[in-house]
Amino acid sequence: MEAKAKAKSLRISPIRCRLTIDLIRGKSTSEALTILNNTNTKAARLIKKVLDSAIANAVNNENANADVLFVKEARVDAGPVMKRHMFDSRSHIGHKDHRTSHIIIVVAEKA
C-alpha cells in the first residue's frame, strides 16, 4: 500500500530543498522524522509537514501501520518562477527570480 502527499508552490528554491530531502529518501518514517526534527533549515520544516501528511494519509485512508512505513519516494520539482525586475548599474535592468518548489513524498509499508 502506498500513500502520497504533495505541497505545491512553496516559496523555497528547489536546489536548496533537495539538499534536505536527500537525507530522508529510503529511510523509515520514524528515522526520517528524527532527521528532520534535528535539521535546522526552512526546507526541513516544510518537508516535515508533507511527510506528516503522507503518514496520516497512509494510516487513515489505507489502514496502514505507522510503525512499518518507509519513505518510498521523495522528490522536489521546480514550481513557477516569480520574476522580479530591479534597476541595475549603468541604467540596465537586473533580474531577481523567486523560485518555488513542489514537494512530493510517497510512503509505503515494508513487505
Sequence and secondary structure as in RCSB ss.txt:
>XXXX:A:sequence
MEAKAKAKSLRISPIRCRLTIDLIRGKSTSEALTILNNTNTKAARLIKKVLDSAIANAVNNENANADVLFVKEAR
VDAGPVMKRHMFDSRSHIGHKDHRTSHIIIVVAEKA
>XXXX:A:secstr
 EEEEEEEEESS HHHHHHHHTTTTTSBHHHHHHHHHT  SHHHHHHHHHHHHHHHHHHHHS   GGGEEEEEEE
EEE   EEEEEE GGG EEEEEE  EEEEEEEEE  
